[in-house]
Amino acid sequence: GQQVMQIPQYQHVQEGEDFTTYCNSSTTLSNIQWYKQRPGGHPVFLIQLVKSGEVKKQKRLTFQFGEAKKNSSLHITATQTTDVGTYFCAGEFGNEKLTFGTGTRLTIIP
Amino acid sequence: ETGVTQTPRHLVMGMTNKKSLKCEQHLGHNAMYWYKQSAKKPLELMFVYSLEERVENNSVPSRFSPECPNSSHLFLHLHTLQPEDSALYLCASSQGEGAGDTIYFGEGSWLTVV
């Protein structure tokens, strides 16, 4: 089946530093969604990107969808301890089910 | 409160036991899912139901048996499980099971097989 690759698997940053996670697909995506899972919690929807080259912002979080709709990124500016968790991208290929990436686990060093 | 409620939150069972996980969604959605989350495979889709009919089964072993009596309830019946089945089982729902639908997850059921 279709796969969505996500890197890095783990990221440790000092509080206040920036963080970025990347998702890549070998085939064109219909749309891409991002989810956050806090430690001990469940994945929670953050945002959906649909258009080629789309950029959306949520406070310190910036989400991008590539021009070719094959890659996406989530960038967090000036991380805070509340940003700790695992970030998943999930891509949709045509009308198939969402395919989740392997996630990036973010830890913050105070 | 997520709108998707799972019980029990924690379950310990022996390999010869039979148990069930229960999920209820209060969002009026038409599609429900079971996902398995473990260290090896962070989010693995197991089953999808749309309007109470199973539309996808991703080659899950028969020791996992889903049941969807109506669009609000979903069960996962467990029997003769193996220790490697220990994981977090997440129920989820969405408005439809087509393009662009957001997935709403429950808080999960932590399963330990001993």
Interface residues (C-beta under 8 A of the other chain):
Chain A: S30 N31 Q33 Y35 G41 H42 P43 V44 F45 Q48 V50 T86 F88 A90 E92 G94 N95 K97 L98 F100 T102 G103
Chain B: T2 P42 L43 L45 V48 E56 L90 E97 G98 A99 G100 T102 I103 Y104 F105 G106 E107 G108
